[in-house]
Amino acid sequence: MTAGPSADAGDPRTARTRARLRQALLDACAEQPFEEIGVAALARRAGLGRATFYLHYPDLQALAVDACAEVVRDAVDALHAWRGAPDPRTPPPPLTAFFVGLTPHAALYRTLLRPGGGGPLGELLHRELRERAKAERVLAGAPAPDLIASAVAAAFAGVLADWLHGLVEDTPEGIATRVWRLLVALHRMPVE
């Protein structure tokens, strides 16, 4: 039985081991496609044994999702990096920085985030973004929090995935602006 990424999360040894595995994966993905990476070689790269890998993750995809989970948190935070009334024309600087920062590990993200926003990373992004968008709408007393939160999460995950896969062409700065305007429009859409 494998422990999974959330078990023993408070144990510093577990946290260090998982951090080593995540970094080893990111480093390996910078050199070769994710599909060509093996557990044994990755464990060696992290200075660990194969059995140790399996104590923490059931497979490479679970490690990859865990390694990319910070990207999901960054995306959710970047989309909510404003206070008061948002400027509908200009995205918050953290949103632009988020898109610019995707480049080093874009190949890995493409593996886990399929076109249209599917895949394990897309599912995680959709879930976390939907929860945050709904909470923000409820807090503000905005109408239709479930509907708009779902639309925002689906639109962002879909556009992000399609941009990473080259289906939507733009610079990181350009896509940040266009995504921001799309999401502001969704929030302002009369639904009742």
MIDO-102143 format. One line per 4 residues: number of its first residue (from 1); their letters; for each residue x negated, y negated, z of N, C-alpha, C. Coordinates in steps of 0.001 Angstrom, whole numbers. Atoms other than C-alpha are relative to their C-alpha. Layout:
// residues N
NUM> a> X,Y,Z,X,Y,Z,X,Y,Z ~ ...
This chain:
// residues 192
1> mtag> -853,1181,0,0,0,0,-893,-1236,0 ~ 795,1220,92,-1345,-3433,-892,600,-1084,857 ~ -442,1038,-918,-1176,-6407,1372,726,-1122,-703 ~ -635,1111,706,-245,-9026,-1224,-544,-1324,472
5> psad> 601,1284,-282,-1187,-12698,-1250,460,-671,1275 ~ -466,728,-1172,901,-13721,1762,-336,696,1314 ~ 295,-719,-1223,-84,-11030,4271,-1312,-506,602 ~ 1196,436,-733,-2639,-12024,6917,-515,-1359,-470
9> agdp> 415,1301,539,-2676,-15547,5458,-742,-838,1034 ~ 658,785,-1029,-3822,-16940,8819,-1387,494,349 ~ 1302,-572,-298,-6889,-14687,9039,-1064,-684,-853 ~ 1019,718,784,-9976,-16720,8020,-782,918,-942
13> rtar> 723,-927,878,-11721,-13625,6594,823,293,-1254 ~ -885,-251,1135,-8716,-12900,4404,9,-1204,-933 ~ -19,1221,807,-8584,-16507,3244,-1294,-144,-799 ~ 1293,97,701,-12309,-16462,2373,-96,1023,-1126
17> trar> 64,-1051,1022,-12037,-13164,500,871,-365,-1189 ~ -893,376,1095,-9066,-14352,-1518,-544,-1202,-772 ~ 593,1157,676,-10791,-17652,-2258,-1132,458,-921 ~ 1085,-515,844,-13820,-15728,-3575,565,691,-1234
21> lrqa> -613,-686,1140,-11592,-13568,-5762,616,-994,-978 ~ -598,1011,886,-9688,-16594,-7108,-1075,-727,-791 ~ 1073,718,687,-12916,-18444,-7919,-682,894,-1029 ~ 613,-931,952,-14421,-15361,-9546,877,140,-1245
25> llda> -900,-110,1149,-11341,-15054,-11748,-63,-1256,-864 ~ 64,1241,776,-11408,-18710,-12768,-1318,-115,-755 ~ 1302,34,669,-15124,-18473,-13548,-39,987,-1168 ~ -4,-1006,1069,-14625,-15287,-15565,868,-457,-1169
29> caeq> -895,465,1069,-11728,-16825,-17502,-606,-1148,-799 ~ 684,1051,746,-13983,-19720,-18467,-954,598,-1035 ~ 952,-660,892,-16221,-17181,-20223,644,974,-981 ~ -633,-1005,847,-13780,-14659,-21706,1509,0,228
33> pfee> -1457,-51,-165,-10064,-14036,-22255,394,846,1212 ~ -514,-697,-1177,-8073,-12873,-19235,179,1493,-284 ~ -293,-1381,345,-7112,-9660,-21054,-1253,875,-18 ~ 1251,-762,57,-10788,-8619,-21218,-664,148,1364
37> igva> 589,-46,-1338,-11436,-8954,-17490,477,1264,716 ~ -331,-1203,-760,-11551,-5779,-15391,-152,-241,1491 ~ 33,143,-1459,-11018,-5381,-11660,-1406,245,535 ~ 1326,-326,-532,-14413,-3741,-11049,-995,-1137,-251
41> alar> 933,1086,327,-16368,-6475,-12847,345,-1267,773 ~ -415,1187,-751,-14338,-9199,-11166,-395,122,1472 ~ 377,-216,-1400,-14881,-7694,-7722,-1509,-170,181 ~ 1463,176,-67,-18635,-7471,-8404,-374,-1467,-73
45> ragl> 279,1429,164,-18644,-11084,-9531,266,-757,1301 ~ -342,640,-1275,-17019,-12039,-6219,-862,518,1148 ~ 848,-572,-1047,-19587,-9955,-4310,778,917,929 ~ -865,-877,-787,-16901,-7534,-3134,132,1347,-688
49> grat> -270,-1309,578,-15946,-3924,-3692,1383,37,-625 ~ -1289,-181,678,-13101,-2760,-5901,1121,275,1013 ~ -1010,-313,-1020,-11265,-1364,-2859,438,-1262,737 ~ -354,1264,-662,-11401,-4798,-1238,971,-792,-852
53> fylh> -934,682,893,-9731,-6272,-4299,1415,516,238 ~ -1331,-590,-120,-6832,-3839,-3941,607,-147,1392 ~ -559,315,-1322,-6459,-4628,-243,742,-1339,-29 ~ -555,1350,54,-5535,-8166,-1294,983,-222,-1144
57> ypdl> -859,206,1181,-3865,-7892,-4720,328,1336,-646 ~ -344,-1255,669,-1964,-5118,-6501,-613,123,-1398 ~ 563,-21,1350,-3406,-6124,-9885,-561,-1378,-338 ~ 610,1263,422,-5203,-8860,-11808,1038,-1099,-227
61> qala> -1020,1018,238,-1974,-10613,-12744,429,-660,1313 ~ -363,578,-1302,-1050,-11076,-9062,-1089,-966,470 ~ 1107,909,-340,-4509,-12578,-8454,69,-1254,-853 ~ -52,1147,903,-4119,-14815,-11491,1111,-970,402
65> vdac> -1102,873,-436,-757,-16128,-10317,-391,-723,1282 ~ 449,638,-1239,-2234,-16766,-6867,-1048,-1072,-293 ~ 1047,970,347,-5245,-18509,-8422,592,-1242,-652 ~ -627,1124,700,-2930,-20708,-10484,1110,-670,807
69> aevv> -1089,562,-813,-421,-21411,-7697,-267,-1462,356 ~ 316,1390,-303,-2259,-24631,-6886,416,-919,-1147 ~ -441,780,1154,-1484,-25830,-10411,1492,-293,116 ~ -1440,197,-186,2204,-25331,-9645,244,-1079,1052
73> rdav> -149,1031,-1045,1912,-27344,-6431,-396,-1373,-522 ~ 434,1277,580,-4,-30042,-8299,1065,-565,-936 ~ -1035,460,937,2716,-30202,-10975,1194,-560,758 ~ -1159,441,-781,5519,-30473,-8440,-309,-1323,704
77> dalh> 379,1246,-679,3653,-33134,-6463,-148,-1152,-995 ~ 206,1055,1001,2726,-35077,-9621,1330,-559,-491 ~ -1316,457,465,6357,-35242,-10722,744,-803,1052 ~ -671,719,-1088,7358,-36647,-7346,-938,-1014,655
81> awrg> 1014,915,-535,4420,-39045,-6897,404,-1458,-163 ~ -475,1374,68,6507,-42207,-6782,986,-222,1131 ~ -973,364,-1030,8628,-44012,-4249,838,-1143,-537 ~ -890,1048,488,11584,-46288,-4784,567,385,-1345
85> apdp> -536,-247,1338,12942,-46639,-8302,-1164,281,-949 ~ 1101,-312,906,10708,-44902,-10865,23,-895,-1237 ~ 115,725,1262,9434,-46843,-13861,248,1010,-1118 ~ -326,-1012,1009,11084,-44957,-16731,-960,34,-1180
89> rtpp> 904,45,1150,8419,-46007,-19243,-1366,587,292 ~ 1372,-365,-337,5235,-45153,-17367,-20,1109,1045 ~ 47,-1091,-982,4540,-41830,-15656,-882,-371,1187 ~ 907,229,-1129,3005,-41828,-12191,-1401,493,-374
93> pplt> 1367,-422,351,-805,-41611,-12513,-305,1468,328 ~ 281,-1419,-246,-886,-38169,-10821,575,937,-1069 ~ -552,-853,1051,1319,-36778,-13611,-947,29,-1202 ~ 974,42,1088,-1127,-37941,-16272,-1251,780,390
97> affv> 1186,-726,-469,-4033,-36630,-14191,246,1507,-6 ~ -339,-1418,29,-2235,-33293,-13920,-205,576,-1394 ~ 138,-507,1372,-2031,-32868,-17703,-1457,-27,-455 ~ 1417,88,374,-5626,-34033,-18196,-786,1133,666
101> gltp> 732,-1012,-761,-6808,-31568,-15532,271,1444,-395 ~ -320,-1371,407,-5272,-28515,-17218,-1025,605,-944 ~ 891,-449,1068,-7924,-28281,-19919,-992,1091,401 ~ 1029,-1015,-283,-10654,-26274,-18101,511,1441,43
105> haal> -517,-1360,-135,-8392,-23267,-17490,1251,218,-851 ~ -1197,-78,843,-5828,-23716,-20274,242,1408,-538 ~ -181,-1357,537,-6467,-20223,-21680,663,910,1023 ~ -622,-806,-1054,-5589,-18605,-18353,1456,-407,187
109> yrtl> -1379,461,-173,-2487,-20768,-17977,881,495,-1148 ~ -774,-506,1148,-1368,-19752,-21474,342,1478,166 ~ -252,-1420,-232,-1657,-16105,-20445,1157,203,969 ~ -990,-166,-1061,589,-16596,-17413,1264,-822,-205
113> lrpg> -1131,886,277,2938,-19240,-18845,320,118,-1484 ~ -330,-269,1404,4570,-18042,-22044,780,-1157,-614 ~ -801,1044,656,6157,-20329,-24647,1436,13,524 ~ -1347,127,-534,9481,-21624,-23408,37,-75,1515
117> gggp> 62,116,-1448,8324,-21552,-19788,139,1307,753 ~ -104,-1289,-675,8545,-17817,-19066,-1342,455,537 ~ 1222,-565,-561,5944,-15569,-17501,-79,-251,1488 ~ 60,116,-1466,4877,-15252,-13875,-279,-1418,510
121> lgel> 275,1367,-428,3469,-18773,-13628,1194,-909,-290 ~ -1190,778,343,6517,-20231,-15379,1125,212,989 ~ -1045,-298,-978,8869,-18481,-12977,-286,-687,1328 ~ 388,668,-1242,6934,-19793,-9981,185,-1508,-124
125> lhre> -147,1438,229,6837,-23312,-11439,1467,-395,7 ~ -1434,315,64,10563,-23274,-12214,616,32,1398 ~ -582,-146,-1339,11478,-22046,-8723,-414,-1151,935 ~ 476,1036,-926,9293,-24529,-6823,443,-1394,-431
129> lrer> -433,1310,486,10153,-27495,-9039,1499,-182,214 ~ -1443,82,-213,13868,-26718,-8849,315,-293,1475 ~ -229,224,-1435,13745,-26539,-5040,-320,-1447,388 ~ 415,1363,-358,11889,-29854,-4772,936,-1034,-620
133> akae> -897,948,666,14078,-31656,-7330,1375,-5,677 ~ -1296,-75,-681,17234,-30422,-5605,-67,-702,1353 ~ 142,633,-1314,15980,-31493,-2176,-57,-1521,-131 ~ 104,1444,207,15095,-34958,-3515,1362,-601,-368
137> rvla> -1324,500,401,18543,-35367,-5132,967,25,1174 ~ -869,-80,-1180,20338,-34205,-1983,-344,-1129,957 ~ 449,1067,-895,18258,-36617,107,465,-1373,-478 ~ -409,1288,568,19119,-39482,-2255,1514,-115,-162
141> gapa> -1443,27,196,22802,-38531,-2384,403,-47,-1468 ~ -275,8,1448,22601,-38131,-6175,955,1139,-348 ~ -967,-1040,368,25344,-36158,-7905,-650,1207,-671 ~ 360,-1246,679,25048,-32591,-9202,-1444,436,248
145> pdli> 1397,-351,-257,21796,-31674,-7430,-410,1349,-579 ~ 353,-1316,555,21920,-28018,-8527,-197,-61,-1510 ~ 57,81,1457,22595,-28799,-12186,-1236,-758,-475 ~ 1132,825,444,20022,-31560,-12563,-1324,639,396
149> asav> 1237,-658,-423,17381,-29676,-10559,-348,1145,-949 ~ 248,-1084,955,17782,-26669,-12872,-454,-544,-1344 ~ 365,591,1289,17605,-28870,-15972,-1414,-567,28 ~ 1336,586,-134,14506,-30699,-14742,-1057,1107,17
153> aaaf> 970,-1094,-105,12706,-27462,-13821,-175,714,-1338 ~ 77,-697,1285,13568,-25779,-17116,-679,-864,-1058 ~ 592,891,999,12643,-28811,-19215,-1500,-138,225 ~ 1427,188,-262,9305,-29362,-17492,-784,1272,-292
157> agvl> 721,-1256,220,8256,-25692,-17490,-57,330,-1492 ~ -37,-296,1434,9329,-25281,-21123,-920,-887,-813 ~ 858,926,757,7595,-28386,-22429,-1465,238,343 ~ 1383,-271,-399,4442,-27681,-20414,-528,1243,-715
161> adwl> 427,-1239,649,4254,-24125,-21751,-173,-198,-1499 ~ 94,197,1449,4957,-25152,-25328,-1174,-906,-363 ~ 1157,868,233,2336,-27915,-25115,-1295,804,135 ~ 1202,-815,-180,-260,-25468,-23752,-205,972,-1164
165> hglv> 77,-944,1113,557,-23076,-26606,-83,-699,-1362 ~ 138,737,1249,283,-25838,-29235,1288,-160,-783 ~ -1281,149,686,3993,-25852,-30097,517,-1427,63 ~ -274,1435,-111,4308,-29475,-28964,-1374,-655,-28
169> edtp> 1328,604,148,1372,-31539,-30149,-19,-1405,586 ~ 207,1324,-582,183,-34503,-28138,-1249,58,860 ~ 1112,88,-941,-2700,-35692,-25993,551,232,1407 ~ -497,-126,-1371,-2510,-35053,-22253,724,-1270,466
173> egia> -628,1258,-407,-1699,-38740,-21730,1348,-189,-703 ~ -1234,145,768,925,-38713,-24471,1096,929,490 ~ -1023,-942,-458,2692,-35591,-23243,478,-374,1396 ~ -429,443,-1331,2717,-36937,-19680,1060,-1091,-125
177> trvw> -965,1083,198,4529,-40057,-20895,1311,534,-540 ~ -1232,-527,603,7002,-38141,-23027,785,878,972 ~ -667,-846,-999,7751,-35568,-20301,648,-872,1075 ~ -531,889,-1033,8211,-38337,-17752,1303,-647,-471
181> rllv> -1200,656,522,10717,-40164,-19949,1159,997,-133 ~ -1026,-1040,108,12606,-36925,-20602,600,314,1373 ~ -496,-356,-1327,12858,-36098,-16906,762,-1149,657 ~ -749,1152,-521,13915,-39622,-15936,1378,-44,-643
185> alhr> -1293,-17,688,16655,-39394,-18572,913,1085,566 ~ -818,-1058,-593,17825,-36083,-17111,549,-423,1354 ~ -450,456,-1317,17998,-37603,-13640,1087,-1060,-106 ~ -970,1092,143,20005,-40551,-14935,1259,411,-778
189> mpve> -1116,-444,840,22385,-38516,-17098,1290,111,820 ~ -1276,-134,-709,26029,-38886,-16058,544,1419,-217 ~ -432,-1393,120,27245,-35369,-15302,1373,240,645 ~ -1281,-216,-668,30470,-35951,-13421,1054,-940,-567
